Amino acid sequence: MTTATTTQWGPNLYVSGNTGPKMGRVLQLLVGHDGDGNVRYDNGLLISNVQPDGSPGLRMTFEITKTIYRTPNQALIKIYGLSQEHEKTIGREYNDVILQGGYQGQVRVFFRGNIRFTHFYGEAGVDRIAEINAGDGDKDFRNALVNFTLEAGHTDGDVIHRLFTSMRATTEGRIAGKNLKTRFARGRTYSGLVRDVMDQAARNSDAHWSIQNGAMIMVPVDSVLPGEAIVVSSETGLLGTPEVNNKGIKIRTLLDPRIVPARKLWLQNNEIKQKHLAKAIEGQKHKLHGPQKPVRTDPDGVYKTYAVKMAGDTRGPNWECESMCVALDSPIPSIKGLPISSTPDDDVLL
């Protein structure tokens, strides 16, 4: 099996004056078994678009959708020209995938999940294609069950801690919420699917929960993940002009694996962008009626990401992120059963 050296994504990769930040695309797919998300180089198959000697590897494409909502993030990965032996191994033995990439010297994991199904086929004029459909935390989301009782005085934080003992692959990420430490006056039995118990805990704290790269997170509706905002400008990879509609602001950039749901984006050159956004809002006002009004823009250009689409082709032009965002103090567009109000204060479950 071929291995490759990786480094952690540098915090200053996308800043003005940093030389050569986008040179040399790198994509590495690690496929393994066990079903517990613990894929390693010694128990799986590593496929890379660049071999250790610098020669080209296999062509790969990917389409990834990530959101702040509970539904598992999805990935569609295609590998061209894979050997029949490796096709059989992936189709019959392997259960988990890790996709990492970016640029030479700056590689970061941007998808980890369970294989839902595979498909192997040929197309006229191209190599045989191996197609992998995967979901982030998919098996735990669909199958993890709990059955336990907690005494009077327990909190939602205690409940969430217990849930992880019933999940095989999902780990505990940042869990924050308004009422995580509020004590219940009576004991309670929790029984059923983990996702249903998490739904109630999230409603109690007016928060969204999701699984991101194998880690469960919970973020209050009006909060974000900790860390500095990711700078977005023409110098750092902004593509085109941001678009505005009733669901938020759509920002296209070159691929940046750091962009995940609940992260802050800082849209630079804001005066220029505000003019473009203002024109877009005026155009939308003629199309939208009633409550479907364009979202408001943030005067400082800082936005919260609630959905990200990533797409790439190691031998084609596609290599970008499409982020849907709202202003920090604006509600995230909701779907049925999810909270929409605000929570300016929150506890953090450590």
N, C-alpha and C positions, 0 to 999 in steps of 0.2 A: 504494500500500500504506500502511496506517495504522501508525504507530509510536507508542510510548508511552515515557515516562520511567520508568526503574527505579532502585532504590537497593539497596545491599547490606543483607542482613538484619542488623538491629541486635543486638548482643550482649545488650542489656538489654531486649529487647522483652517478654519474659515474666518480669518481676520485680514484686514487690509495690510499689505506688506509681506505677508507670508508667501514665500516663493514656491511655486509649483505644487499647490495643494490638490489639484485635480488631475494630475498626470498619472497615467497607468492604471486602468481599471483592474480591480482584483475581485474575483468571486470564488468562494470555496463552499462546496456542499459536503457536509458530513452526514452519512446515512448509517444508522446502526440499529441494533436490536435491544431487547430487554423490556421495552415498553415503559420504562420509568423515566425517560427523558435524559438519562445519564449517558449520552453518547460520547465516546472517547476515541482518540485516534487509534488506540489499540484494540477496539472492539467493533470497528466499523469501516466503511469505505469512504475515502476522501477523494472528491473530484474537484479539480481546480482548472481555471481557465489559463493559468500560467504554470508551467512545470518548473522545478527547482533550477534547471539549467537555462531558464529564460525562454524556452521554446513554447509555442502556443499549446494549450490544452484543449479540452473539448468545449464546444460551444454550449452555452447555457442561457436560458431566459427565465425570468421570474415575474410574477404579478402577485403582490401582497397587499392585503387590505387589513388595516388595523383601526380599531375604534375604541372609544372610552367606555363603550357599553359592554354588557356581560357576554354577548355572543362571541364565541371564539374567533380570534383573528384567523384569516385564511391565507394560504399560499398555494399558488400553482407554479410548479417548477418543471421545466423541460430540459432534458439533456439530449444532445444530438450525437449519434455515433457511438453509443455505449455498447460494450461487448455483450454478446448473448449471455455469457456467464454472469456478468454483473447484473444484467436484467433479471435473470432468474433469482439471484441473491436478494435483490431489492424487492422483487415481487413476492417472494416466499418467506424470507427470513427477517427482513428489517422492518422496524416499527416506528422509528423516530428520525427526525431530520434536524440539522442545524445549518442555517445559511448565514454565512458571514462574508463581508466584503467591504468595498470602498475603493481606496486608492493605494498605490504602492507605499508601504511603510505605515499605512494607517488603515487597519482592518478591524472591523467590529462586528459582533453578532447582531443581526437585525431580524432574525426569525428563528424560533425554536418551537417544534411541535410534534404531534403524532401523525403518522401517515394514515389517512382515511382510505385511500385507494390508489392504485397505480394502473397505468394503461400504457401498453407498448404497441407502436404501430409505425408504418412507413408512409411517406408522402412522396409524390412524384418530384424528382429533381433534388431531393434533400436526403440527408442521412436518416437512418431509422431513429425514431424519437421515443425516449422514455419520459413519461409524464407522471408527476407525483402531485397528488392533492393532499394537503396537510392542514391540520387545525392546531392552533396554539392552546395547549391544555385541554384538547378535545376529549380525551378519554375520561379525565377527572370531571370535566364539566358534565358529561353525559351519564357517567356511571357511579361516581363517588357517593356513598351513602353514609349516614351517621345515625347513631341511636345512643344517646347519653342523657343523663339528668344532672343539672347543676342546682345547688342549694340556693336558698334565699340570699340576696346580697351579691349575686354574680352580676357581671356586666356583659355587654356585647363584645367587649375586648376578650373576655374569658371564652365566650362562645367561639369567636373566630380562631383563637389559639387552638381550641380543640378540633376544629375542622381539619386542620392540616395533618392530624394523625390518621385521617381517613383517606387522604389523597396520596396516590403513589408517586406522582411526578411533580406536582405543583408545589413550589416553595413560597414562603412568606416574604412579600415585598413590603413596600411602604403602605401601611394601613392608617388612614387618618379619617376622623369623622367628628361631628359636633357632640354626639352623645355616647361615645365609646366607653366612657368611664361612669356613666349613670348606672346606679345599682337598682336591680329589680327587687321589689319587696317580697316576692314569692319565688320559690323554686320552680323550675320548669324542665320539661322533657323535650329534647330536640330529636326528631326522628324524620328521616326522609332523605331526599337528595341534598347534597351540600349546596348546590346552586340556589335552592329554594330558601335555605337558612341564611345564605349570604344576601339574598334579595331583601329579606326582612331586616337584617342588620344594616344594610345600606339605606333602606327607607328610614330607619330610626335615626340615622345620622345625616339624612339628606345628602347622600353621596352616590357616586357611581363606583361600581367595582368591575374589574376585568382582569384577565390574565395576559400579561405582557412578557414574552420570551420565557415562559415557564414560571413566572412569579406573579402571585396574586397581589393586586394593588387596590386600594380604595381611596378615592379622592373626593372631597366635598365639592359640591356643584360649582361654587365660586372660588375654588382654590386650584393650585397647580402643583406639580411635582417640584421638589426643591432643586436648586441649581440656577445658574445664570441663564438668561434668555439667549437663544441661538440667534446670532446676527444674520439677517437676510438682506442682501443688497446685490446689485449687479456685479460687484467685486467678489462676492462670496457664493455666487451660483444662482441668483434669481433669474428665472426664465420668463420673459414676457412681462405683462402687467397684471397685478392681482385683480381678480374678478369678485363682484359683490352680488349676492342674491339674498333671498329671505332666509336661507339656511346658514349664512356666514360669509366669510371671505376666503376665497380659494387662492392659494399661493403655490406656484410651481417653482421648483428649484432643481438643481442637479442633485443626484442621489446623496443624501446625508443620513447615515444610519442613526444619528443621534436624535433625529426627529421622531418622537413617539407621542401617542395621545397623552394629554395633560401636561406637555412641555410648553414653555413659553417661546414664542418667536418674536424677535424684535425687527420690525420692518424698517430698514434705514431709508435715507433720502425721503423722509416722511412727507415733507411739503409737496414734493413732486407727486408722490404716490397718492396723497390726499386729493389732489386735483383729478387724477385719473379715477379714483374711487368715487369722488363726488359726481363725475359724469356718469359713471356706471350706475350709481344710485338713482340719478334723475331718469336714466333710461329704464330702470326697473320699475320705477313708480308708475309708469304708463302701462306696465304689463301685470302688475300685482294689485289685487283689490282686497278690501277688508283687512283682516288681521295679518295677511301675508305681506308685510312691509320689509324692505331691505334692512338688514341689521345695521346698527350704527358702528362707525369706525372709532378707533381709539386715538385720541389726540397725540399720544406719545408713540404710537405705532407698535404697541406691545399687545400680543394676542395669545390666546390659549388654543392649542391644537386639540381638536376632539376626534378627528379622523385623518388617517394618512393612507395614501395609496402609493406603493413603490413599484416601479417597473424597470426592468433592465434587460439588455441583450449584450452579451460579451463580444459579439461581432456585428452589432448593429448600432444605430444612433440612439436608441432608447436607453436612458440611464438617469432616471429622475424620480422626484417625490412630488406628490400633489397633496397639499395639506389644507384641510378645512378648519377654519379658526373663527373664534368670536372674541370680542373685547373682554378683558379680564373680569369686568363686573357685569357682563351680559349673560343671560341664561343660555345653556347649550340646548339646541333643538332636541326635543325629547321624543321618545317613542312611548307607546302605551305602557303604563305601569312603572315608569321611571320618574324620579323626582325632577322638578323644574325650578323650585325656589332656591333661595340663596342661603349660604351658611358662612358668614364672615369670620366666625371663630370655630376652631376645631381642636380636638385632642388628637394626639398621635400615639398609636399603639406601637411600642418599641419591643 
